[in-house]
Amino acid sequence: MFVHPQCPCTRASIEELNRILARWRDGVSAQVWFFKPAGFSAQWTQSTLWRSATAIPGVAVHEDADGAQARLFGAETSGYVVFYDARGRLQFRGGITAGRGHAGDNAGEDAIVSLLAGHNAGLRQTPVYGCSLLGECQRQSPSQQTFQ
Amino acid sequence: MNASTPKTTELTETISGRIAQLFQEQRQNIIIHTDRVFARLMICQWFFAVGLALFVSPRTWSGTESHIHLHLWAAIFLGGALTLAPVLLAYARPGEALTRHVIAVAQMLMSALLIHLTGGRIETHFHVFGSLAILAFYRDWKVLISASAVVFVDHLLRGIFWPASVYGVASASIWRSFEHAGWVIFEVTFLIVSIRKSLSEMHLCAEREAKLEALKEGIEQTVAERTAELAKANKALSAENAERDRAERKLQTEYAVSRILANSPTWEQAMREVLQTICGILNWDAGTFWRADQRLGVLRCGEVWSGSNIEADEFKALSRQMIFARGAGLPGRVWDIGQSAGICDIAHDSSFPRFLLTKQGAIHTAFAFPILVGNNVAGVVEIFSRKIRDTDNDLLLSLNNIGNQLGHFFERKRIEGHLFQSQKMESVGRLAGGVAHDFNNLLTVIGGYCALSLPQLDENNMLQKNVTEIQKATDRASALTGQLLAFSRKQVLQPRILNLNDVVQGMEKMLRRLIGEDIDLSTVFDSSLGNVKADFGQIEQVIMNMAVNARDAMPSGGKLTISTSNAVIDQKSNLRNRTMDAGAYVVVAISDNGMGMTEEIQSHLFEPFFTTKGIGKGTGLGLATCYGIVCQSGGDIRVYSEPNTGTTFKIYLPRTDAALDATGNNESKPLPAGSESILIVEDEPAVRTLAGVILRQRGYQVQESSNAFEALELIRKSSPFHLVLSDVVMPQMSGKALCDQIMSQRPHTKVLLMSGYTDDALAHHGVLDEGLSFLEKPFSPAQLSRKVRDVLDSPKLNDSFRRNGRSAGLAAV
């Protein structure tokens, strides 16, 4: 998951991640990358969202210096999740909330849970509700919609 | 029943109207209150929306760039717009339907905004339900309809065109909006039911309140009516109490005055207490009693009283010295008009004689009322107050009543004084009479035997001198007895027609000798002086007595004038408890320029045993005797005297037109004799014997009898008597009764009655009945001889007696 440290809507995404990992912690490597622009202090990055993410067991939290990882995975919106299977194949990408800042059942969560359960996901891509992750320097992906 | 029906209908209509009014008022109050609740709630919601936007999404980020989130602006401006309009209406036009519908719509739009701000969170949709519940406060289902319509349209439109805003999802089924609308309808349905029930309860409350009001109003009206009745009754009671208080004070005063007057022996003591009582009960501060001096025509201070709360010593001292002429000052004015009068503030009335003093004593109001005895004012009572007071009618009436009471008291005292004097005179008279009867018998015997003895003693005989002294003492005793009878008016007068000029002229020589050379006697006679009918001897005694008193009043000499005149009294007058009738009078004035008398002495002048002379010099009977004689003759004596100036006694005797009686001086003639038969009837043996001796010496045939029955027996059995000489006061039958018997049996028998005291047996008011012959004891042998001869020689004397109703009898006995 790629997170903008100051995006208020991403709180719901962190909560959804927590719910998924609470059920499927084993065999899952969860990585959360917090955007850290160059010139910004660590304090800016290590926001409330950071602390919420680090509190989730089994989650590895990283600083994404200058959004390099985000660019690498094509993340444009805070709360963007990519899911790879054990063979490294991309199984899912998109948001895991039903709306802006909405926790609760949603299509993205269902897809990931299905994948974790070994089933096929109904959807492989969902909209992401959050702030623009990289701003002017972000690269638009045709498959990713950003809602603010 | 019929009358009450329209009233009941009217009452029902009134209550129905009131119920509707109360219901409407209550509903309107709730609506206005709810308007205000929403006004405050919406302001709070606005701030909440702004706060929510600040909390949830204050800024929006784009990489490292950020700017204020659109939601914050929406919360501020859109929220503000949704808030301000209804809030303004709530305060500007509370209670109006437009206001609450605007509020309802705005509240629902605020719900939509909040839902949007929270990203369509389903929890925020509860704001809609909460708002509807609060809108139900209006208890107006139409408001709920407006709100529900807005909610439905909002959900429908946003659900179609912007589902993320309302549901937080990118796309939503249209049915979801209907589902939301359904839940809203569900709530609104029950809210409407609740509203209807609530309105029903409100109506019920209004009905109860209206009925309660009607009941309360009825009770209040009843209470008001009762209160008004009570107030009226209280007012009437207060007026009655005040009236009763006034009446009680009036009665109390009159009763107290009556009690004082009943118990007071003198007017001086009575007036002192009366003034104190009147002022005390009627709350006046001082009072003065002015007594009318009718003779001098002035008012003199009889009594003055002041309360302890007033400095009035100087006022009282001055009042005691003052006199008022008729018409002068307040008392004089009241005396003049015979009615009450007052001065409201004497401090501002410089004509008030005691103006300055009353000013010092801070006396303001003066009121005076007359003491009326019939139509005459006997005195004036004056009362003073330090307060300025009105003399109301009650006070006037009460004081007039008291004035009348005092008038009756004065009149009563006058009559009592008269009665007392009469009783005193009666007592003295009875005493004198009792003494006189026996004493005169004794004096008759003593004097008679002295007179019989003296001619038989030659001058060289010592016994002649002794007998002469006994004779003189007898004469003095006789005079004293006569005086006692005279002042008590018990003597028998033998009046005849007199001319007082002749009487005084006849006495002149004797009077000059009596008064001495130091006193110049002058006489002034009215040549046209009328005649009077009086006892010659008694009148002489009166004039002599007056002259002696004048002499005693001029120890160093002086002038005594005796004048006579005619006078006409044109009005009945009262003096010294005696009334003198109007008419023509003859006046003998005896004036001296001696030491005069004070008023105090004058007031006691004619009382028996009152004398200003030293002990042994006067008996105190002289003037009393004079007064008795004159009064007995229908006249009066008036005294005018000033200390150190002199005194004038005026003797008034009723004038008569009758001619003078012929008189002759028998003293020088020899004692008459006769041979007629005489029966002497006398219970006192000594007198009987003496009379027998005298008459036998004069040649008469005398028989004696000790009582009337024996005498009648003798008259019946013996040859006829020419004369019966009888005592008057005898046991069993009086001389007068014997005379009557003789007159009926022997009409031509002459009767001569003799007595020292007759007790009105022979005399009417002291004057001898016409037709009776009378000889007063003590008599001398000469007086008896002459009287017997006179009676025997006057054959017609008893005729008039017979003409007066007695039956005719024998021509001779």
Contacts between the chains, C-beta under 8 A, distances in Angstrom:
chain1	res1	chain2	res2	distance
A	4	B	61	5.3
A	4	B	63	7.6
A	6	B	59	7.3
A	6	B	61	5.1
A	6	B	66	6.9
A	7	B	61	5.6
A	8	B	56	5.8
A	8	B	57	4.7
A	8	B	58	7.6
A	9	B	57	7.2
A	9	B	119	7.6
A	35	B	63	7.3
A	37	B	63	6.8
A	37	B	64	4.3
A	40	B	64	6.8
A	67	B	63	7.2
A	78	B	61	7.5
A	98	B	168	6.3
A	98	B	169	5.6
A	99	B	119	5.3
A	99	B	120	5.7
A	99	B	164	5.8
A	99	B	167	7.4
A	99	B	168	2.9
A	99	B	169	5.3
A	99	B	170	7.8
A	100	B	119	4.1
A	100	B	120	7.9
A	100	B	164	6.8
A	100	B	168	6.5
A	101	B	56	6.7
A	101	B	57	7.7
A	101	B	118	7.7
A	101	B	119	4.7
A	101	B	121	7.9
A	101	B	168	7.9
A	102	B	119	5.9
A	102	B	120	7.3
A	102	B	121	6.6
A	102	B	168	4.6
A	127	B	170	5.8
A	129	B	119	7.9
A	131	B	60	6.0
A	131	B	61	3.9
A	131	B	62	6.4
A	132	B	61	6.8
A	132	B	62	3.8
A	132	B	63	6.0
A	133	B	63	6.6
A	134	B	63	4.5
A	135	B	61	7.7
A	135	B	62	4.1
A	135	B	63	2.0
A	135	B	64	5.7
A	135	B	65	4.9
A	136	B	62	7.3
A	136	B	63	6.4
A	136	B	65	6.9
A	137	B	63	6.4
A	138	B	63	6.4
A	147	B	164	6.7
A	147	B	170	7.3
A	148	B	60	5.6
